Amino acid sequence: MSGADQAIPRFVIGTGRCGSTLLSKMLAKCPGLLMLDEFFAGIDRDSSFTGTQLSGKQFAHQLLHDRTTIELIRTRYPLLMQAGAPTLVNRTVPPFLSGNQSIPALCVALAGAAQKMGLNPFLLTGRATRFLETLSEQPFAAHCRTLFDWLAQQSGSVRGWCERSGASLEFLGDLVESFPQGRFLHLHRDGLHTALSMHAHPIFALQISLRLKPMLAEEAQLAASPPVDISVDPIVRRLTAEAPTVEDCGRYWSSAVMSGAHAAAGLGKDRYMDIRYEDLVADPLRYLESIADFFALDSRQAWLREAAALADSGASAKRLPSLSPHALAALQAACLPGQQLLGRA
């Protein structure tokens, strides 16, 4: 592998709840490749990709103090359970959503790298912070590239890195502009199934609520304060009485697909690849070989076979839950623009 191949910025992009976590686990089997999961998930992206010069200390401070969706839910977990939030009650909840320890955005972003390096995520967060604080001023995206390269070097990942964040289609345009040599693999899943999965997931339900109806100043101030009153807390309200409908999730999915299609319009086949989740799980070895070629990765069969074994060929055959005819028609209509763009309708 050449130095140029090692230096390629690689991104797996999608709407979230589309199977990209599975693909990330598959690619993590590639020797010498560092998978970075959800780096951009906990960052205030609206104020990040602006081109503004940041010192290393400023960049580190942002990564440590941005208020993540995980934190908004974690700090309200007892109230949400008391209120009967449908995405949490009677479900298996990950420890990081119900635990007592605050989780900085940077720690969330480095969890995968820490696992590869055999380190506690908080320990790696401390090391990364000290490294970042030594850096000179540069734009946000350049700091990201410097951090990713440092993590690859620290973990012995001679083939470089690949980043995957759940809702990355939303900011694909920023990634394309910020990483002009980047390669972008778009994994997508049937819109109806994806929207239903989003609807049942507390993090995505809150993210969709905030995207479709951004918080006003007073609401944002309440959300930033310690939650005390179930009747007035805006996050509790957005996950209970005003939780997004299935149709809302379908509209969000379509808007993300359309945004991504616009951002990818000028990319050639050497920089943009489109794969269906259903195809990946049905014939994983074939599609992993194509992905390895696109990302300029090791194409030897050993890791590809190991990665292919992670696929569940029955996963894409899940049936839609029992929706009323009206709800199903509304969901189909909400997803139609995205389905058409992806050649699914």
MOTA-V994687 format. One record per residue. N is the residue number from 1. RES is the residue in one letter. NEAR is the number of other ideal C-beta (glycine too) atoms within 10 Angstrom. Layout:
BEGIN
N/RES/NEAR
N/RES/NEAR
END
This chain:
BEGIN
1/M/12
2/S/8
3/G/7
4/A/9
5/D/13
6/Q/17
7/A/12
8/I/19
9/P/21
10/R/25
11/F/22
12/V/29
13/I/27
14/G/28
15/T/30
16/G/25
17/R/23
18/C/28
19/G/24
20/S/26
21/T/16
22/L/19
23/L/28
24/S/19
25/K/15
26/M/23
27/L/23
28/A/18
29/K/18
30/C/24
31/P/12
32/G/16
33/L/24
34/L/26
35/M/23
36/L/26
37/D/23
38/E/26
39/F/25
40/F/23
41/A/21
42/G/22
43/I/23
44/D/12
45/R/17
46/D/10
47/S/11
48/S/22
49/F/19
50/T/12
51/G/10
52/T/11
53/Q/12
54/L/20
55/S/15
56/G/20
57/K/14
58/Q/17
59/F/25
60/A/23
61/H/16
62/Q/19
63/L/27
64/L/15
65/H/11
66/D/18
67/R/14
68/T/22
69/T/20
70/I/21
71/E/18
72/L/21
73/I/24
74/R/20
75/T/18
76/R/24
77/Y/18
78/P/11
79/L/19
80/L/27
81/M/13
82/Q/13
83/A/19
84/G/11
85/A/23
86/P/16
87/T/21
88/L/20
89/V/12
90/N/6
91/R/11
92/T/4
93/V/16
94/P/11
95/P/8
96/F/15
97/L/18
98/S/14
99/G/12
100/N/7
101/Q/9
102/S/11
103/I/19
104/P/19
105/A/25
106/L/28
107/C/25
108/V/24
109/A/27
110/L/27
111/A/20
112/G/22
113/A/25
114/A/20
115/Q/16
116/K/19
117/M/18
118/G/8
119/L/17
120/N/13
121/P/19
122/F/15
123/L/13
124/L/23
125/T/24
126/G/14
127/R/16
128/A/23
129/T/19
130/R/11
131/F/16
132/L/23
133/E/14
134/T/9
135/L/19
136/S/11
137/E/14
138/Q/16
139/P/17
140/F/23
141/A/18
142/A/18
143/H/23
144/C/25
145/R/18
146/T/17
147/L/25
148/F/21
149/D/17
150/W/16
151/L/25
152/A/22
153/Q/13
154/Q/17
155/S/20
156/G/10
157/S/23
158/V/14
159/R/20
160/G/23
161/W/25
162/C/27
163/E/25
164/R/25
165/S/25
166/G/24
167/A/25
168/S/27
169/L/28
170/E/22
171/F/22
172/L/24
173/G/16
174/D/19
175/L/22
176/V/20
177/E/13
178/S/19
179/F/20
180/P/8
181/Q/9
182/G/19
183/R/19
184/F/24
185/L/22
186/H/25
187/L/24
188/H/28
189/R/25
190/D/22
191/G/28
192/L/21
193/H/20
194/T/27
195/A/30
196/L/21
197/S/19
198/M/27
199/H/24
200/A/16
201/H/18
202/P/23
203/I/22
204/F/24
205/A/24
206/L/21
207/Q/21
208/I/26
209/S/21
210/L/18
211/R/16
212/L/13
213/K/13
214/P/10
215/M/16
216/L/10
217/A/7
218/E/9
219/E/17
220/A/14
221/Q/11
222/L/18
223/A/18
224/A/10
225/S/10
226/P/6
227/P/19
228/V/9
229/D/9
230/I/15
231/S/8
232/V/11
233/D/21
234/P/21
235/I/23
236/V/21
237/R/17
238/R/22
239/L/26
240/T/19
241/A/8
242/E/12
243/A/18
244/P/26
245/T/16
246/V/21
247/E/19
248/D/22
249/C/28
250/G/28
251/R/23
252/Y/27
253/W/33
254/S/23
255/S/18
256/A/25
257/V/25
258/M/15
259/S/16
260/G/27
261/A/17
262/H/12
263/A/21
264/A/19
265/A/10
266/G/9
267/L/16
268/G/6
269/K/8
270/D/8
271/R/17
272/Y/21
273/M/19
274/D/15
275/I/20
276/R/20
277/Y/22
278/E/17
279/D/14
280/L/24
281/V/22
282/A/16
283/D/13
284/P/23
285/L/14
286/R/13
287/Y/21
288/L/26
289/E/14
290/S/15
291/I/25
292/A/19
293/D/11
294/F/18
295/F/22
296/A/17
297/L/24
298/D/18
299/S/13
300/R/11
301/Q/11
302/A/10
303/W/21
304/L/22
305/R/13
306/E/12
307/A/22
308/A/20
309/A/11
310/L/15
311/A/22
312/D/10
313/S/10
314/G/9
315/A/15
316/S/18
317/A/10
318/K/11
319/R/6
320/L/11
321/P/11
322/S/7
323/L/15
324/S/8
325/P/7
326/H/9
327/A/14
328/L/15
329/A/12
330/A/18
331/L/25
332/Q/16
333/A/13
334/A/24
335/C/27
336/L/15
337/P/19
338/G/28
339/Q/20
340/Q/14
341/L/17
342/L/20
343/G/9
344/R/17
345/A/13
END
